[in-house]
Amino acid sequence: MTHRTRPGLKRWRAISAALFFACFATACDYNDIDHLYITTGMGVDREQQGVRLSLDLVQPGGAGNPATSESSNTQGNAPDWIVSTDANTFEDAMSELQAQLSHALYLQHNALVLFSKDALRDFAPVADALERNRQLRRSQLWLVTPGSAENVLRGSQGQTEPISLVIRDLVDEASRRETCFASDELHVVKSLLRPSGVAPLAAVDLGRGGSPEIVGLAYLSRDGRVDLVERDQLLGNAWWLGRTLDVRETVPWVEHGKQGVIGVHWLRTSTRIVVSGEKRPPTLRVVWRGTGEVERWGAKAKMSAQTFAQLESAIREDVRQRLESALAHAKSEDMDAFGFANVCRERGIELPNGEWKNISVEYDIEPHIVHGQLASTTPFSEGSREGGH
């Protein structure tokens, strides 16, 4: 009987000890967190020959927290606190900010690094510091703003959570629809190290109401050059860079000599770049496929097989023009933004510097429109075609 109960007794003692130490460790963590400044975001600006670093700090214990007392918060009832300093290097700026604070900085929850466009001119030292910092996670987003990163962090109004987390959620939702916005550090660095040497980053700025918004897409080259593509030119670039979901396009439509537009809701699109043949420079075939529906039928003609074929032809031409326009812009900026050199390297073809601009491109575009008849049969269709009066 003794031999039967002893293993059970030992097991119970082990479980009790484990629970005791777990509770003890939890209590220690609970006490420690009130004495930390949790960093949720960073802003990097260029300051003469150095950098200006801004940190977005969370207040874990609210106004009564000894680590973030009410008197230390100059931003009223904001859920976070922005601190900034100037220094010669990124590392020096981090040290100076830590010296100004009464408790340790906790960087493991940092969600993003927001660079001003000017700060990226001297990009390599800052990127090196971020990559070598073992507290920072490579899942953090790297973003660009046309103006001041500090102003974006400080200027946002009416937020109920730290501004860096608001921006992170904004970019995450946009990247669900357009994968080009998924600019986490790991993927950005990998893109910069590939033969093309260009990475896309989401561009963020303050909107009219004081809230952050996505204003376009930025291309960052390995040598620190930055090209900002504004929102109205984004769709063609997003198609080049991968899949899209739930995006909209207005397609020009000419009827009886009059110009109009057709609204198309793309449920999903995908783009692949394929190397054709073995000649050098090779020919690249751009395979674009899209499934969408007509959201607004602005034509007076009834939907028929003939008008449906004309519609698909107009859509095909519009997609081609958007892709060609985006490529022409990339060539004018001398940025292999769509990875031509990467695709060629995968086929064992090494392109000399700048040779990607001389590659011939063929377009294989196939739109698939579903539910086309529904757009022209609502009770208000006629008023919509005449301008909605």
N, C-alpha and C positions, 0 to 999 in steps of 0.2 A: 504493500500500500504506500509505503514511503517512496518507493521508486516511481510510482505513478504520479504522485502529486508534485514531486520536486521539479520536473520540467515545466509544469504549468506555473509553479510559483516563480521560477526563474524568468519565464516569459512575462509574467505580470510585473515583476520588478523592473525588467528592461523597458517595458512600455511606460511605466510610471516615471522612470528616470528620463526617458525621451520627452515625455510631455512636460516634465518639470523644466528641462533645459530649453525646450521650445518656448514655454511661457516666459522664462527668464530672458531669453534672447529677444523676444518680442517686446518686453518691457523696456529693455535697453534701447532698442531701435526707436520706440515711441518717445523716449526721453531725448534721444540724440537729434531727431528730425526737427525739433523746435529750435535747435541751435545751428541750423544750416540755412544757407541761402541757396535755394534750388533754381538753377539757371534753366530757363525754357527756350531762350533764343539769344542769338548774338547778331549785332550789326557791325559791319566793317566799312569804314569810310577812309578816304585818303586825306591826310593832313600834312601839307607841305612835303617833307621827305619821309614822314612816318605814317602811322595809322591812328585812327580814332576808333576805339572799341567801345561798343555799348552792349550791356548785358540786360536781359529781361529776367528779373528775379521774382519768384513766387514767394508769397508770405504764408508759410504753412500754418501759423497759429493766429492769423488775423492781427488786429490792432493790439491785442494784449500779449502777443508773442515777444519775448525779450530780444529775439534775434531781429525782429522787424518792428520796432516800436513805432507808435503813431507819429512821433515827431520826426522820424527818419524818412517818412513817405511824403514827398513833396507833390504827389500827384493825387491828392484827395482820397477818394474812396475807391480808386482803381484797384483791381485784384492783383496787380503786379507793380513792380517798381523798376524803373530804368536808371541805370548808373552808367556813366561814360568817363573816359579819360583818353589823353593823347600820350603816345610813346613812339620810340624809334622803331620798335618791332612789335609783332603780335604777342610774343612771350613777355616782353617788358610791360605791355599794357595789361596783360592778365595779372602780373605780379603787382602792379600799381593798384589795380582795383581790389585785389585781395588785401593789400595793406590798408586800404581805406575802410574795409568792412570788419565788423567785430566778430564775425563767425565765418566758418569755412564755406567756400563755394562748392556746390555739388553739381557736377557737370554731366552726370550719366543720363539725365532726363532732358538734355538739350535737344530741342526739336528741329532747329534750323539755324543756318548761318545766312544772313542777308547781306550781300555785297552791294555797295554802290557801284555804278558803272565805272567811275574813276578809280575806285580801289582795285579793280581788276587789272589795271595797267601794270601793277607790281604784284602780280598774282602768285608767282611761284613761292616766295617766302611764306606768305600766309597759308597757302595750301600745304606746304611742308610742315608748318607748325600744327595745323589741324590733323594731318595724317599721323604725326608722331605723338599726339596727345592721347594717352591710353584711357583717359576718362571719357572721351567723346566717342560716340557710336557712329559707325559709318552709315547707319540708316538715316542720319539727320539730313534734312534737305539743304541743298545749296541753291540760293535764289539770288536774283538780281533786281535792283531798283534803279530807274533812270536818274533819280536825284539822290537825296541823302538817306542812308539807312537809318540813322538816328532819328530823323524826322518821321519816318514811317512808324518806328516803334513808339515814339513819344506822342505823335500827333493823332493816333487813332482814338476815337471817342465812342462812349456809350457801350463799351464792351463789358460783359459780365464774367469773362475769363481772361487769362493772360493773352496779350495780343499775339504772341508768337504761336500759341496754340490755335487761335482763330485763323491765322495765316496758314498754318499747317493743314487744318481741316479744309480750308478753301482750296489749296493746291491738291490735296488728296482727292477731293471730289472732282476737280477739273481733270486730273489724270485718269480718273475712271472713264471719262468720255473721250479724252485725247491723251494717248500714252506718252506723247512728247513732253508732257508736264511732269513726268515722274523723274525729277532731278535729285535723287538722293545721292549722297557723297560717293557711295560705292560705284554706282553706274556712271557718274560724271567722270570720276578718275579713270575708270576702265576705258571710257570713250576717248579721253584725252591721250591715253597711252597707245591707242590703236593707230594704224597708218594714216587715217584721215586727220586725226588730232583735233577734232572738233566735238564739243558736247553741247546739247541743248539744255537750257535752264529756264524755268518759269520766271517771268518778269512781273513784279508786284509793285504797286504804288497806292497812295491814298486816293480814294474817289472823292466826289464832290461832297458827300455826306460825312466825310471824315473816317469812313471805314475802308479797310484794305480791299483791293480788288486786283485781279489779274489783268494786266494791260498788254500782254503780248508774250513773245518768246524771244529769248536771247541766245545767241550762239557764242560760245567761248572757245577760242583757239588755244593751243598749247603755249603760244608765245604771248598770251594775255590780250589779244585783240577781241573786241566785243562788237557784235552786230545785233541790234534790237529790231525785231520784226513786230510791227504794231498789230493790233487786234484785227483790223480789217483785212490784213494779208495773211492771217494765221491759217486758214483752212487748207490752202495748198501745201504749206509746210507740214501741217499735222498729217496730211495724207502721205507725204513722202516718208515720214518717220515712223509709220506703223499703222496700227488699227485705230479706228474711231468708233464710238458708240453714241447714238442719240445726239447727232449734230444736225444743223440745218443749213440749207444753201438756197439762195435765190438765183434762178436760172433765167437769163435773158430770153425773151420770146417775141418774135415778130409776127404780127398778124395783120394782113391787109395794109402793109406798110407802116404800121404803128408799133412802137416798142412797148413791151410789157414785161412782166416777170412771172415766173412760176415758182411757188414755194415748195421745196423738197425737204422732207424729213428723212435723213439717213439713219436707219436703224442700226446698221453696222457697215463698216468698210474695212478693207485690208489692202495693203500694198506690199509687193515683193519686187526686189531688183535681181534680175537673172543675167548672168554673163552669157552672151550668145557667140559661138565660134571661138576660134583660137588665135585670130589675127591680133596684131598689136598696133595701135591701141584697140581694145576689143569693142564690141557693140553691146550695150546694155539694154535689156528689155524690161520695161516697167509694167508689171502686171497689177492692175487695179481692179478690184471687184467691190461692188456696193449693192446693198439691198435697202431700198427706201420706199417711201410712199409720198404721193402728191398731197401736200398739206393745204396749198391754196392754188386753185385753178383760175388764173387771171384772164384766160382767153374766153372769147364769146363762143367759139366753136364747141359743139358737143364732143364729149370724149368718144372717139371711135378708133378702129384699128389704125386708120391712117394718121389721125392726130396723135395717137399713142406712139406710133413709130417716129413721128416727127419730134415728139417730146423726148424720147430716148436718144435720138440723134442730137438734139440741142443739149441735153444733159452730158452726153459723151464729149461734145465739143467744149463745154464749159469746164468740165473736169480737166481736160487736156490743157486748156489755157491756164488754169490755176496751177497745174503742175509745172508747165513751161515757165510761167512767170516766176514761181518760187526758185526754179533752177537758174534762171537768168540772173536773179538777184544774188544768189549764192556765188555765181561766177564773178559778178561785178565786185563782190567783197573778197574774192579770192579765198573762200572758205568751202572746203569739201564737206558741207553740212549734212549731206545725205549719204555719206559713206561710200562713195564710188571706189576709193582706194581700198577700203576694207573688203568690199565684195570681190575685187580683183585679187587681193592677197589670198582670200579663201580658195581661189582657183589656181593659185600658184603664179599669178601674174604680178610682177612688181612694176609699179608705175613710177617713172621719174617725177621729180618735184614739179607740181603744176600741170602734169600731163592729164590729170583727171578732167580738166576743162575741155580737152579736145576729144573726149569720148563721144561717139555717136549714141543717141538714145532713141529707142523705139517705144511707142506706147501701146499697150494692150489693155483697153478700157472697156469693161462690160458692166453697165448698170442694170440692175434688176428692180423694176418698179412693181410694187404690189398694191392692191386696193385702189387702183387709179380711178375707177368709176365713182368712188365715194366722194371725191373732191368736187364733182360738178353737179351733184344732185341735192344739195341742201336747200331749204326754202329761201335762204338769203344769198344764193349763188349769184343771181343777176345783179343785186345791189353791190356785191363784192367786186364784180367785174367792172362796174361803172364807177368805182372809186369809194364804195362803202357809204354813199349818201343815203 
